[in-house]
């Protein structure tokens, strides 16, 4: 393997893991992921369903492939979010490598190296992949779909097209926006490799089989939700943000820029790459995000310092979802009984909580407003 790609892969890990506890966002969405994993293992959630697809759309769940994948790091890391950060950093590294491999298969290893370099070191992409959520896998899923598309076209084997269809379905578990990629793949195979069209459909059906089985048992529960989301995208209520769709564009934009840059003279290209890398290093050194994982732990440790055979907390103006999982995880590490943590949400104003969390700050109920 080209030594340059090894350096690029290390660079990808560095950009995603440096100061990870200060740059990793632990949001309510991340808390929801850990809540689902805990419920999965406790047998409280159906294994045929993934995460809820969108807020306020309670009739639509993702495919379970992402959650199934996350069970192993969850168990091995004892639920520690930093283990997930390491896993996501490795996924970013793999994405950069397969971006290189894809363009190499197309006959341009130089463009492949440039694309992998840009993908590895571009801070906005690193920030997306550092976020612990299935959405952060969208660029990786897009790259791997492109890779299998190129590979299956070159190999011209039934099994490779089944794998293409299977992967195209699996990535929908990251976000339903990737249905767009599925439509593109299906259309491309129909136009260019029609004899393998049934193979792609077989792969897609296999990937969607958990959801299909669940819907057949529950009166097409998710199909109803998918129809609602499709209608909402052209209406006033939009459960999906446009950024989720744009994440698919990131790899395409990197490939386009790399293809143009590969035409430049080597010395000029080396200078441009050096300047680009210096700029990204500077941006990384200055980049801040709050509240981050470190901020969350500071609040949690402050709350647990008030432990007196348990604690009662009232969250005002913000849901406990930003803290609930980490609070119980840290209590367990300190050999405290997490069942003695009582939480009141903003919609439960009548309570006897001694501690109040508001605007990501802790105060006592005796303090003045």
C-alpha positions as CSV (number, residue, x, y, z in Angstrom):
1,X,0.0,0.0,0.0
2,X,1.2,3.5,-0.7
3,X,2.9,5.0,2.4
4,X,1.0,8.3,1.8
5,X,-2.4,6.7,2.5
6,X,-1.1,5.4,5.8
7,X,-0.1,9.0,6.8
8,X,-3.5,10.2,5.6
9,X,-5.3,7.6,7.7
10,X,-3.3,8.7,10.8
11,X,-4.2,12.3,10.0
12,X,-7.9,11.3,9.8
13,X,-7.8,9.8,13.3
14,X,-5.9,12.8,14.7
15,X,-8.5,15.3,13.4
16,X,-11.3,13.3,14.9
17,X,-9.7,12.3,18.2
18,X,-7.6,15.3,19.3
19,X,-9.1,16.9,22.5
20,X,-12.1,14.7,22.0
21,X,-13.6,15.2,25.4
22,X,-13.7,19.0,24.7
23,X,-14.8,18.8,21.1
24,X,-17.3,15.9,21.4
25,X,-20.9,17.1,21.7
26,X,-23.1,15.0,24.0
27,X,-26.6,16.1,23.1
28,X,-30.0,14.8,23.8
29,X,-29.7,12.8,20.5
30,X,-26.6,11.1,21.8
31,X,-28.3,10.4,25.1
32,X,-31.2,8.9,23.1
33,X,-28.8,6.5,21.4
34,X,-27.4,5.2,24.7
35,X,-30.9,5.0,26.1
36,X,-31.9,2.7,23.1
37,X,-28.8,0.6,23.5
38,X,-29.5,0.1,27.2
39,X,-33.2,-0.7,26.5
40,X,-32.1,-3.1,23.7
41,X,-29.9,-5.2,26.0
42,X,-32.6,-5.1,28.7
43,X,-35.1,-6.5,26.2
44,X,-37.3,-3.4,26.4
45,X,-37.2,-2.5,22.7
46,X,-38.0,-4.6,19.7
47,X,-34.8,-5.8,18.0
48,X,-36.3,-5.4,14.5
49,X,-36.4,-1.6,14.9
50,X,-33.6,1.0,15.1
51,X,-33.8,4.5,16.5
52,X,-36.8,6.7,16.1
53,X,-36.3,8.4,12.7
54,X,-37.4,12.0,13.5
55,X,-38.7,14.0,16.4
56,X,-42.6,14.0,16.6
57,X,-42.7,11.2,13.9
58,X,-43.6,8.3,16.2
59,X,-44.7,6.0,13.3
60,X,-41.2,5.8,11.7
61,X,-38.1,4.0,12.9
62,X,-34.8,3.5,11.2
63,X,-33.5,0.1,10.2
64,X,-31.6,-1.5,13.2
65,X,-28.2,-2.0,11.5
66,X,-26.6,1.0,13.1
67,X,-27.8,0.1,16.6
68,X,-26.8,-3.5,16.1
69,X,-23.3,-2.3,15.1
70,X,-23.0,-0.1,18.2
71,X,-23.8,-2.9,20.7
72,X,-20.3,-4.3,20.6
73,X,-18.5,-1.0,21.4
74,X,-21.2,-0.2,24.0
75,X,-20.6,-3.5,25.8
76,X,-16.8,-3.6,25.5
77,X,-16.6,0.0,26.7
78,X,-19.1,-0.4,29.5
79,X,-21.2,2.4,28.0
80,X,-18.4,5.0,28.0
81,X,-19.1,7.6,25.3
82,X,-15.4,8.1,24.7
83,X,-15.2,4.5,23.4
84,X,-17.8,5.6,20.8
85,X,-15.6,8.6,19.9
86,X,-12.7,6.2,19.2
87,X,-15.0,4.0,17.1
88,X,-16.2,7.0,15.1
89,X,-12.6,8.2,14.6
90,X,-11.8,4.8,13.1
91,X,-14.8,5.0,10.8
92,X,-13.5,8.3,9.6
93,X,-10.1,6.7,8.9
94,X,-11.8,3.9,7.0
95,X,-13.9,6.4,5.0
96,X,-10.8,8.2,3.9
97,X,-9.1,5.0,2.8
98,X,-12.1,3.8,0.7
99,X,-12.4,7.1,-0.9
100,X,-8.8,6.6,-2.1
101,X,-9.5,3.0,-3.1
102,X,-12.6,4.0,-5.1
103,X,-10.8,6.6,-7.2
104,X,-7.9,4.2,-7.6
105,X,-10.3,1.7,-9.1
106,X,-11.4,4.4,-11.5
107,X,-7.8,4.8,-12.6
108,X,-6.6,7.9,-10.7
109,X,-4.6,7.0,-7.6
110,X,-3.4,10.6,-7.5
111,X,-7.0,12.0,-7.3
112,X,-7.6,9.3,-4.7
113,X,-4.8,10.4,-2.5
114,X,-5.9,14.0,-2.8
115,X,-9.5,13.2,-2.0
116,X,-8.5,11.1,1.0
117,X,-6.2,13.9,2.2
118,X,-8.9,16.5,1.9
119,X,-11.5,14.3,3.5
120,X,-9.2,13.4,6.4
121,X,-8.1,16.9,7.2
122,X,-11.2,19.0,6.5
123,X,-12.4,20.1,9.9
124,X,-16.2,20.4,9.1
125,X,-16.2,16.7,8.0
126,X,-14.2,15.7,11.1
127,X,-16.8,17.6,13.3
128,X,-19.6,15.7,11.6
129,X,-18.0,12.3,12.2
130,X,-17.1,13.2,15.8
131,X,-20.8,13.6,16.7
132,X,-22.0,10.3,18.2
133,X,-25.1,9.8,16.1
134,X,-26.1,7.7,13.1
135,X,-26.2,10.9,11.1
136,X,-22.5,11.2,11.4
137,X,-22.1,8.0,9.4
138,X,-23.8,9.5,6.3
139,X,-20.6,10.6,4.6
140,X,-19.0,7.2,5.3
141,X,-22.1,5.4,4.0
142,X,-22.1,7.5,0.8
143,X,-18.4,6.7,0.2
144,X,-18.9,3.0,0.7
145,X,-22.0,3.0,-1.6
146,X,-19.9,4.6,-4.3
147,X,-17.1,2.1,-3.7
148,X,-19.4,-0.9,-4.1
149,X,-21.0,0.6,-7.1
150,X,-17.7,0.9,-8.9
151,X,-16.5,-2.5,-7.7
152,X,-19.6,-4.3,-8.8
153,X,-19.6,-2.7,-12.2
154,X,-16.0,-3.8,-12.7
155,X,-16.4,-7.3,-11.4
156,X,-19.7,-8.0,-13.1
157,X,-20.7,-10.7,-10.7
158,X,-24.1,-11.4,-9.2
159,X,-22.8,-11.6,-5.7
160,X,-21.2,-8.1,-5.9
161,X,-24.5,-6.6,-7.0
162,X,-26.3,-8.3,-4.1
163,X,-23.7,-6.8,-1.8
164,X,-24.2,-3.4,-3.4
165,X,-28.0,-3.6,-2.9
166,X,-27.5,-4.9,0.7
167,X,-25.1,-2.0,1.6
168,X,-27.3,0.5,-0.1
169,X,-30.1,-0.6,2.2
170,X,-28.0,-0.8,5.3
171,X,-26.9,2.9,5.0
172,X,-30.5,3.9,5.3
173,X,-30.2,3.0,8.9
174,X,-28.0,6.0,9.3
175,X,-30.6,8.4,7.9
176,X,-33.6,8.2,5.6
177,X,-32.0,10.9,3.5
178,X,-29.8,8.1,2.1
179,X,-32.9,6.8,0.3
180,X,-31.8,9.3,-2.3
181,X,-28.6,7.3,-2.7
182,X,-30.6,4.1,-3.0
183,X,-32.7,5.6,-5.8
184,X,-29.5,6.7,-7.7
185,X,-28.0,3.2,-7.3
186,X,-31.2,1.5,-8.5
187,X,-31.5,3.9,-11.5
188,X,-27.8,3.5,-12.4
189,X,-27.9,-0.3,-12.3
190,X,-31.1,-0.3,-14.4
191,X,-29.5,1.8,-17.1
192,X,-26.0,0.3,-17.1
193,X,-26.2,-3.2,-15.7
194,X,-29.8,-4.2,-16.2
195,X,-29.1,-8.0,-16.0
196,X,-27.9,-7.5,-12.4
197,X,-31.0,-5.4,-11.4
198,X,-32.6,-8.4,-9.7
199,X,-29.4,-8.9,-7.6
200,X,-29.6,-5.3,-6.3
201,X,-33.3,-5.7,-5.4
202,X,-32.5,-9.0,-3.5
203,X,-29.8,-7.1,-1.6
204,X,-32.1,-4.3,-0.8
205,X,-34.9,-6.6,0.4
206,X,-32.4,-8.4,2.7
207,X,-31.3,-5.1,4.2
208,X,-34.8,-3.9,4.7
209,X,-36.0,-7.3,6.0
210,X,-36.1,-6.4,9.7
211,X,-38.4,-3.5,9.0
212,X,-40.5,-5.4,6.5
213,X,-41.0,-8.2,9.0
214,X,-42.0,-5.8,11.8
215,X,-44.4,-3.9,9.5
216,X,-46.1,-7.2,8.3
217,X,-46.6,-8.0,12.0
218,X,-47.9,-4.5,12.9
219,X,-50.1,-3.2,10.1
220,X,-47.4,-1.4,8.2
221,X,-46.5,0.8,11.1
222,X,-43.4,2.3,9.6
223,X,-44.8,2.6,6.0
224,X,-47.4,5.0,7.5
225,X,-44.7,7.1,9.1
226,X,-42.6,7.2,5.9
227,X,-45.6,8.5,3.9
228,X,-46.1,11.2,6.5
229,X,-42.4,12.3,6.3
230,X,-42.6,12.3,2.5
231,X,-45.6,14.6,2.6
232,X,-44.0,16.8,5.3
233,X,-40.9,17.5,3.2
234,X,-43.0,19.5,0.7
235,X,-45.1,21.0,3.4
236,X,-44.6,23.4,6.4
237,X,-43.6,20.7,8.9
238,X,-40.1,19.3,8.1
239,X,-38.7,16.8,10.7
240,X,-35.4,16.5,8.8
241,X,-32.9,19.4,8.5
242,X,-31.4,20.2,5.2
243,X,-27.9,19.6,6.6
244,X,-28.7,15.8,6.9
245,X,-29.2,15.7,3.1
246,X,-26.1,17.8,2.5
247,X,-23.9,15.3,4.4
248,X,-24.2,13.1,1.3
249,X,-22.7,15.9,-0.8
250,X,-19.5,16.2,1.2
251,X,-17.7,13.2,-0.4
252,X,-18.9,14.3,-3.9
253,X,-17.5,17.8,-3.3
254,X,-14.2,16.4,-2.1
255,X,-13.9,14.2,-5.1
256,X,-14.7,17.1,-7.5
257,X,-12.1,19.4,-5.9
258,X,-9.5,16.6,-5.9
259,X,-10.1,15.8,-9.6
260,X,-9.5,19.5,-10.4
261,X,-6.4,19.8,-8.1
262,X,-4.8,16.6,-9.6
263,X,-4.3,18.5,-12.9
264,X,-2.0,21.1,-11.2
265,X,1.8,20.8,-11.4
266,X,3.2,18.8,-8.5
267,X,5.2,21.6,-6.8
268,X,2.2,24.0,-6.9
269,X,-0.1,21.2,-5.6
270,X,2.3,20.4,-2.8
271,X,2.3,24.1,-1.7
272,X,-1.5,24.3,-1.8
273,X,-1.8,21.1,0.2
274,X,0.6,22.4,2.8
275,X,-1.2,25.7,3.1
276,X,-4.6,23.8,3.4
277,X,-3.2,21.5,6.1
278,X,-1.8,24.5,8.1
279,X,-5.1,26.2,7.9
280,X,-7.0,23.1,9.1
281,X,-4.5,22.7,12.0
282,X,-5.0,26.3,13.0
283,X,-8.8,25.9,12.8
284,X,-8.7,22.7,14.9
285,X,-6.5,24.4,17.5
286,X,-9.0,27.3,17.8
287,X,-12.2,25.3,17.5
288,X,-14.5,25.3,20.5
289,X,-17.9,23.8,21.1
290,X,-20.1,24.2,24.2
291,X,-21.5,22.4,26.0
292,X,-19.2,19.6,25.2
293,X,-18.6,16.3,27.0
294,X,-16.2,17.8,29.4
295,X,-18.8,20.5,30.3
296,X,-21.4,17.9,30.9
297,X,-19.2,15.9,33.3
298,X,-18.5,19.1,35.2
299,X,-22.2,19.6,35.8
300,X,-22.7,15.9,36.7
301,X,-19.8,15.9,39.2
302,X,-21.2,19.0,40.8
303,X,-24.6,17.3,41.1
304,X,-23.2,14.1,42.5
305,X,-21.1,16.1,45.0
306,X,-24.4,16.9,46.7
307,X,-25.3,13.2,47.2
308,X,-27.1,12.6,50.4
309,X,-28.5,9.1,50.2
310,X,-29.7,10.2,46.7
311,X,-30.3,13.4,44.9
312,X,-33.4,15.1,43.5
313,X,-32.9,17.3,40.4
314,X,-35.3,19.7,38.6
315,X,-34.4,20.5,35.0
316,X,-35.8,23.9,34.1
317,X,-36.0,25.2,30.5
318,X,-34.1,22.1,29.2
319,X,-34.8,18.4,29.1
320,X,-32.8,16.0,31.3
321,X,-31.9,14.2,28.1
322,X,-28.7,16.1,27.9
323,X,-27.6,14.6,31.2
324,X,-29.7,11.6,32.3
325,X,-27.5,8.9,30.8
326,X,-24.2,10.4,31.9
327,X,-25.5,11.1,35.3
328,X,-26.5,7.5,36.0
329,X,-23.3,6.2,34.3
330,X,-21.1,8.4,36.6
331,X,-23.1,7.5,39.7
332,X,-22.4,3.8,38.9
333,X,-18.7,4.5,38.7
334,X,-18.8,6.1,42.1
335,X,-20.7,3.0,43.5
336,X,-23.8,5.2,44.1
337,X,-27.3,3.7,43.6
338,X,-28.6,5.3,40.4
339,X,-32.1,4.3,41.4
340,X,-31.9,7.0,44.0
341,X,-31.6,9.7,41.4
342,X,-34.9,11.5,41.0
343,X,-35.4,13.8,38.0
344,X,-38.2,16.3,37.4
345,X,-38.6,17.6,33.8
346,X,-39.6,21.2,32.9
347,X,-43.2,20.1,32.6
348,X,-43.2,19.0,36.2
349,X,-42.8,22.4,38.1
350,X,-44.4,21.1,41.3
351,X,-41.7,19.2,43.0
352,X,-39.3,19.2,46.0
353,X,-36.0,19.1,44.1
354,X,-33.1,20.5,46.0
355,X,-31.0,21.0,42.9
356,X,-31.9,22.9,39.8
357,X,-30.2,22.6,36.4
358,X,-31.0,25.6,34.1
359,X,-29.1,26.9,31.1
360,X,-26.5,24.2,31.8
361,X,-25.8,25.6,35.3
362,X,-26.4,24.1,38.7
363,X,-28.1,26.0,41.5
364,X,-29.9,25.3,44.7
365,X,-33.6,25.8,45.1
366,X,-32.9,28.4,47.8
367,X,-31.1,30.7,45.4
368,X,-33.0,33.6,44.0
369,X,-34.2,33.6,40.5
